[in-house]
Amino acid sequence: MWWLTVFLAQAAEPGPQDEGAAQGEEAPNYEEMIVTATRTTRAAELALNAEIRELGYLPGVTFGGRTQYISAQVWKPRITVYHAGFVEVRGRRVTPMAPLSEYGLPGASGVWQNKRETSAQEDRVRRGVEGEVRDWQDALRSQALMKRQLVVRNTCVMLWEGQEQPEVRRESLAALWLNTSDTAEGAIIRGVVLNYIDEVVQESASPYLPEELERINDAHSFGQPFEPMEP
């Protein structure tokens, strides 16, 4: 059995994107970006389906969050495309040929394949769909990234427009910024938060105070400091 998996964007930190879209720039239109990413994902999914059909497989059957493909050539491995973002290619150790009842015996006859033959069948299918699977996975990552950035942006709005005192709201936004990992992905999330702070908080009557900035920067070891634009 062969698996090709995709590690989608983590719940708190999506995959790579230009880190320059952070300070002082107009917030991206995430809704439009999500629509574009969704179309790209669908196109990649259709391309994967077309390649599987080109390899001699019957139309897929969708159920339980996955689409399964079998071939009329019964020795070919089964392909299962999981909608969460990974593909399983499972070879057959025995290929059913004819009911043994024709010979007055119970059960069914079959042709056995050894492990090497089964692995070879899986490898041929894997090479046939690998490029399309990678394209599909990349599109899924992009789609998840756009959706997550919209969530983060909306979280900033919710925190700042709450009923708490300004200092509490500033602290909540800082906590959102701090609650990221020291990775490229974490830097992207921090950029989204800082972009909102620059656009809204620092332009308000209650921007961050110098002592707050010092305290926040003492609380992390990121390569980039917490430096909103000056009010």
C-alpha positions as CSV (number, residue, x, y, z in Angstrom):
1,M,0.0,0.0,0.0
2,W,1.3,3.5,-0.8
3,W,0.2,6.7,0.7
4,L,0.7,10.3,-0.5
5,T,-0.2,12.7,2.2
6,V,-0.5,16.5,2.5
7,F,0.1,18.5,5.7
8,L,-2.4,21.3,5.4
9,A,-1.9,24.6,7.1
10,Q,-2.0,24.3,10.8
11,A,-5.0,25.7,12.6
12,A,-3.1,28.7,14.0
13,E,-0.4,29.1,11.3
14,P,-0.9,28.6,7.6
15,G,1.7,27.9,4.9
16,P,4.1,30.2,3.1
17,Q,3.1,33.6,1.7
18,D,4.8,36.9,1.1
19,E,5.8,38.3,4.5
20,G,6.0,41.8,3.1
21,A,2.2,42.2,3.3
22,A,2.5,43.2,6.9
23,Q,3.0,46.7,8.0
24,G,1.4,49.8,6.5
25,E,-0.2,48.1,3.5
26,E,-3.8,47.8,2.7
27,A,-5.3,44.6,4.0
28,P,-5.7,41.9,1.3
29,N,-9.2,41.1,0.1
30,Y,-9.2,37.6,1.6
31,E,-12.7,36.8,0.3
32,E,-11.6,37.3,-3.3
33,M,-8.4,35.3,-2.7
34,I,-10.5,32.4,-1.2
35,V,-12.7,32.4,-4.3
36,T,-9.7,32.2,-6.5
37,A,-8.0,29.5,-4.4
38,T,-11.3,27.5,-4.4
39,R,-11.4,27.6,-8.2
40,T,-7.8,26.5,-8.4
41,T,-8.4,23.7,-6.0
42,R,-11.4,22.4,-8.1
43,A,-9.4,22.6,-11.3
44,A,-6.6,20.6,-9.7
45,E,-9.1,18.1,-8.4
46,L,-10.6,17.7,-11.9
47,A,-7.1,17.3,-13.4
48,L,-6.3,14.5,-10.9
49,N,-9.6,12.7,-11.7
50,A,-8.8,13.0,-15.5
51,E,-5.4,11.5,-15.0
52,I,-6.8,8.6,-13.0
53,R,-9.3,8.0,-15.8
54,E,-6.5,8.2,-18.3
55,L,-4.8,5.3,-16.5
56,G,-7.7,3.1,-17.2
57,Y,-9.9,3.5,-14.2
58,L,-13.7,3.6,-14.0
59,P,-15.5,6.8,-12.8
60,G,-14.9,7.3,-9.1
61,V,-17.5,6.6,-6.4
62,T,-17.7,9.2,-3.7
63,F,-18.7,8.3,-0.1
64,G,-17.7,9.2,3.4
65,G,-15.3,12.0,2.5
66,R,-13.4,10.1,-0.2
67,T,-13.6,9.0,-3.8
68,Q,-12.6,5.5,-4.8
69,Y,-11.5,4.3,-8.2
70,I,-11.2,0.8,-9.5
71,S,-10.1,-0.4,-12.9
72,A,-11.8,-2.8,-15.3
73,Q,-8.3,-4.5,-15.3
74,V,-8.8,-6.2,-12.0
75,W,-5.1,-6.6,-11.3
76,K,-4.6,-2.9,-11.0
77,P,-4.5,-1.4,-7.5
78,R,-7.4,0.5,-6.0
79,I,-7.0,4.3,-5.8
80,T,-8.7,6.2,-2.9
81,V,-8.7,10.0,-3.0
82,Y,-9.5,11.4,0.5
83,H,-10.9,14.8,0.3
84,A,-8.9,15.9,3.4
85,G,-5.9,15.9,1.1
86,F,-4.2,12.5,0.6
87,V,-4.3,9.6,-1.7
88,E,-4.1,5.8,-1.1
89,V,-3.0,3.3,-3.7
90,R,-3.6,-0.2,-2.5
91,G,-2.5,-3.1,-4.6
92,R,-4.3,-6.5,-4.7
93,R,-2.6,-9.6,-3.5
94,V,-5.2,-11.8,-5.2
95,T,-7.2,-11.0,-8.3
96,P,-10.6,-12.6,-8.5
97,M,-11.1,-14.4,-11.8
98,A,-14.1,-16.7,-11.8
99,P,-16.5,-18.3,-9.3
100,L,-15.3,-21.7,-8.3
101,S,-19.0,-22.8,-8.3
102,E,-18.5,-23.4,-12.0
103,Y,-16.3,-26.3,-11.0
104,G,-18.6,-27.5,-8.3
105,L,-16.6,-25.9,-5.6
106,P,-17.5,-23.1,-3.1
107,G,-15.8,-19.7,-3.1
108,A,-14.0,-18.1,-6.0
109,S,-10.9,-18.7,-7.9
110,G,-8.1,-16.1,-8.2
111,V,-4.6,-15.3,-9.4
112,W,-2.2,-14.6,-6.6
113,Q,0.4,-11.8,-6.9
114,N,3.5,-11.8,-4.7
115,K,4.5,-8.7,-2.8
116,R,7.0,-7.6,-5.5
117,E,4.3,-7.7,-8.2
118,T,1.8,-5.9,-6.0
119,S,4.4,-3.2,-5.2
120,A,5.3,-2.8,-8.9
121,Q,1.6,-2.2,-9.7
122,E,1.3,0.4,-7.0
123,D,4.5,2.2,-8.1
124,R,3.3,2.4,-11.7
125,V,0.0,4.0,-10.6
126,R,1.9,6.3,-8.2
127,R,4.2,7.6,-10.9
128,G,1.1,8.2,-13.1
129,V,-0.7,10.5,-10.7
130,E,2.1,11.9,-8.5
131,G,2.3,15.3,-10.4
132,E,-1.5,15.8,-10.3
133,V,-1.6,14.9,-6.6
134,R,1.1,17.4,-5.7
135,D,-0.7,20.2,-7.7
136,W,-4.0,19.3,-5.9
137,Q,-2.2,19.4,-2.5
138,D,-0.6,22.7,-3.2
139,A,-4.0,24.2,-4.2
140,L,-5.5,22.8,-0.9
141,R,-2.7,24.5,1.1
142,S,-3.3,27.8,-0.7
143,Q,-7.1,27.6,0.0
144,A,-6.5,26.8,3.6
145,L,-4.0,29.6,3.9
146,M,-6.5,32.2,2.6
147,K,-9.3,31.0,4.8
148,R,-7.1,31.1,7.9
149,Q,-5.8,34.6,7.3
150,L,-9.4,35.7,7.0
151,V,-10.2,34.1,10.3
152,V,-7.2,35.8,11.9
153,R,-8.2,39.2,10.5
154,N,-11.8,38.8,11.8
155,T,-10.4,37.8,15.2
156,C,-8.5,41.0,15.3
157,V,-11.7,43.0,14.5
158,M,-13.6,41.1,17.2
159,L,-11.0,41.7,19.9
160,W,-10.6,45.4,19.2
161,E,-14.3,46.2,18.8
162,G,-15.2,44.5,22.1
163,Q,-16.5,46.2,25.2
164,E,-13.3,46.0,27.3
165,Q,-11.1,48.9,28.1
166,P,-8.5,49.9,25.4
167,E,-5.6,48.5,27.4
168,V,-7.3,45.1,27.7
169,R,-8.0,45.0,24.0
170,R,-4.4,46.0,23.2
171,E,-3.2,43.2,25.4
172,S,-5.5,40.7,23.7
173,L,-4.2,41.6,20.2
174,A,-0.6,41.3,21.6
175,A,-1.4,37.9,22.9
176,L,-2.7,36.8,19.5
177,W,0.6,38.0,18.0
178,L,2.6,36.3,20.7
179,N,0.7,33.0,20.4
180,T,2.6,31.9,17.3
181,S,5.7,29.8,16.7
182,D,9.1,31.2,15.6
183,T,8.8,29.9,12.1
184,A,8.1,31.4,8.7
185,E,4.5,30.4,9.1
186,G,4.3,32.1,12.5
187,A,5.8,35.2,10.9
188,I,2.9,35.3,8.4
189,I,0.3,35.2,11.2
190,R,2.1,37.9,13.1
191,G,2.2,40.0,10.0
192,V,-1.6,39.8,9.7
193,V,-2.1,40.9,13.3
194,L,0.4,43.7,13.0
195,N,-1.2,44.9,9.8
196,Y,-4.5,45.3,11.6
197,I,-2.8,47.1,14.5
198,D,-1.1,49.5,12.2
199,E,-4.3,50.3,10.3
200,V,-6.7,50.5,13.2
201,V,-5.2,50.5,16.7
202,Q,-2.4,52.9,16.0
203,E,-4.8,55.3,14.1
204,S,-7.2,55.3,17.1
205,A,-7.2,57.4,20.2
206,S,-5.7,54.5,22.1
207,P,-2.5,53.3,20.4
208,Y,0.1,51.1,22.1
209,L,2.1,52.8,24.8
210,P,5.9,52.6,24.9
211,E,5.9,50.6,28.1
212,E,3.5,48.1,26.5
213,L,5.7,47.6,23.5
214,E,8.7,47.0,25.8
215,R,6.9,44.4,27.8
216,I,5.6,42.6,24.7
217,N,9.1,42.4,23.2
218,D,10.5,41.1,26.4
219,A,8.0,38.3,26.3
220,H,9.3,36.7,23.0
221,S,12.4,35.7,21.2
222,F,11.1,36.0,17.6
223,G,13.5,37.4,15.0
224,Q,11.1,40.2,14.3
225,P,10.1,42.6,17.1
226,F,6.6,43.8,17.9
227,E,6.9,47.2,16.3
228,P,3.6,48.8,15.2
229,M,3.8,52.0,13.3
230,E,4.0,55.1,15.3
231,P,0.6,56.8,15.9
